[in-house]
Amino acid sequence: MTLRTFVTAAPLACTLMLANALPAMAGDWIFGAGYSSFSRDGAEDSALVSIEYQHDAFWQRGNFDASFGAALDVQTTGDLFIGAGAVGKWHLQRGWFIETSVMPGAYAESVKLNDLGSTFEIRSAIAVGKEFATGKSLSLALTHKSNASTADINPGVNSLLLRWHVPFNG
């Protein structure tokens, strides 16, 4: 990891740690595992693990909630993303839900051809899930990371994840 990447990622990492340390907070921890496919020729596709935090909703209307979240994605190749942003969740019938998020953040590649064009990358996600009577949920998510053409190259990476949501109260 370069110094520039560290300086960019450090504030986001501190925000994530602070969110976990505040006792009055409640929300969900989400643990995911999946596989990523890089769009760039010669890039090294790989498995990944993801840890997310989603705070309780700050806005609700009907069956839609909006909240803040943060994510850490680590590829088995060593590539790393950390970001924070907005999460939207539509509650459907019988515990089913659709979730979407947009999280700008910092990306560091460890494999040269896994370079996504810049340290600044945006992770967007859409997921379909089911909440159980215990309050825990299972979801299948599709994520995409790219720099939204803010850099000279913008190859992007797509990931499919199976995620386990665990609620907690602060």
ABEGO torsion letter per residue (X at the ends): XBAAAAAAAAAAAAAAAAAAABAABBEBBBBBBBBBBBABBGBBBBBBBBBBBBBBBABBBEABBBBBBBBBBBBAAGBBBBBBEBBBBBBBBGGBBBBBBBBBBBBBBABAAABAGBABBBBBBBBBBBBBAAGBBBBBBBBBBBAGGABABBAEBBBBBBBBBBBBBX
